[in-house]
Amino acid sequence: MEPDRRPTITVGEKDLAYLLDYAREDWVGMSPISAVAGTIAGQGATSDELTAALLAVIGDLIDRGAVPGDLVAEDPGFTPWPGTKEERLRRIAAETAELGRLPETGEVAWLHDPSI
């Protein structure tokens, strides 16, 4: 699912607030983000619907200051991915498609809000 062609999906403010608070305190792995996406997509959702929900959640987090990146050994321990929001979402979509399922913590990316 191309991020710029994803359907409009509404992510609950409570879920976004929880994930954003988490991203301000620590690096967020994909498991909690995938869990929210799965809830949004609903039981029996197709892979495309799950991926669209995942990209909607991550897109909304990016809009609020979170950035996807990689954990690294060097201080500060996190390296944000370069690029625009859409480039980052395309990368997540491609890597999720390669997995064939929603990613778990340690796969695809980590999210962090460095603004705090």
N, C-alpha and C positions, 0 to 999 in steps of 0.2 A: 504494500500500500504506500503510494507516494504521499509524503507529508503535505504537499501543497494541494493534494486532491482528496484529502480526508474529509469525511462528512462532519457536520457540526455536532459536537458532542459536549454536553454540559457536565463539568466535573464539579462535585459538591464542594462548597467552601470549607466545610468541616474537614474533608479529606485533604484538600489543598493546604489548609492551615497546619494540620498535623504534619504532613510531609515537609512543608517549608520550615516549620519549627525544628524538625529533625535535621534538615539540611543545614540549618544554622548552627546546630550543636555538633554535628558529626558528618561523615560522608554517608550518604544513603545508597545502599545497594538496590538492585532492581527488584528483589522479592516484595518489599512493601508497595512499591509502585505498581508492579504486576498484579498484586492482590487488589488494589484499588481499581485498576483497569479491568480485571476480571469481574468485579462487582458491577461496574458500569456497563460492561458489555452484556452481562447476564448469562445465566445457565444456557448451555447449548449454543453459545456464540461461535461463529466461524473464526478461523485464523485471521482473516481480514478484519473482522469486527473487533477481535481482541487487540490486534495491532493498531487499529484506528483509535481505540480507547487508550492504549498505552501512549501513543503519540500525543493524544489530547492532554493527558495528565502531564506528560513531560513538557509539552508546549506551554501549558499554563504555569508550570513551575519556572520555566525559563523566563516567561513574561514577568514573573514576580522576583526575579533575581538569581535563581538557581542556575548553575551551569553544569553540563555533563563533562566528565573527564576521566582520567585514569589515576589510580593510586600508584605512587612511586616511592622508592626507598629514601630519596633525598627530601630534606626539609623543604616545604611544609608538609609533604606527604601526598599532595594532590596536584595534578597538572590539568588545567581546563583544556578542553578541545578548542582548537582555533576554528574560526568560521562563523557564519551567520546562524541564526536560529534554524532556518530551513536546511542549511547544510548539515547541522548537527542532527536534526530530526531524520534527514535522509540516511545518515550513517547508522542511526539507531534502527531505522526501518530495515535497512539492508542486513545488518547483523542479526536482527530478530528473525528475518526471513531465512537466513542461513541456519539458525537454530531449529526452525520449524515449530516453535512454541514461544510463549512468553519467557523472557530471561529471568534467571534467578540471581541472587546476590553473587557477585564475583564474575558475572558474565556481562558483556556488552559495555556497560558504563557504570560510573558512580555519579551521584549528583551532590553538589555542595553549594551553599549560598555564602560566598565570601564577604558579603556586605556587612556582616556583623563582626 
